[in-house]
């Protein structure tokens, strides 16, 4: 990480410590081993990649087929995301992203590759489940029919709405219901072409 990031951490840590009563223990809890955790995540990430790629039969491309500036920018961004990612699931998907990048060179497609990475970093585990579910469907699914025990339907609806905003899902209005227990919009949803590409590149 750069010096600007380190200076920012110092300022934030001091601000947290200044909070009466709870500041000092909070700062210790959050910053006590933050840098070590970030380093360990990245170290483990590349150790696991080394093992997985050494056993793989995939056709990894010569590094010369990449645009060096574009690849360097992607890897810098990826490292930052791996370092700060708390969820093992997301770090595993970052490995998928890395391996697909090595198979399909970054060369003239930087904007799309960065968008894929940025979206991946934003998605919640629930949204990842929704994408994986839709990828297995042979036809559009009514969005309101998707449910998960312990998750409020409004959370699922909001997750689907975000996926639509990212361009991963296409929706077609099915019906609008007024009255009764409440108003509702029934929409059939399906992975968009970009959503299919995202699923193949990042999740598969």
Secondary structure, 3 states (H helix, E strand, C coil): CCHHHHHHHHHHHHHHHCCCCCHHHHHHHHHCCHHHHHHHHHHHHHHHHHHHHHCCCCCCCCHHHCCHHHHHHHHHHHHHHHHHCCCHHHHHHHHHHHHHHHHCCCCCCHHHHHHHHHHHHHCCHHHHHHHHHHHCCCCCEEHHHCCCCCCCHHHHHHHHHHHHHCCCEEEEEEEEECCCCCCEEEEEEEECHHHHHHHHHHHC
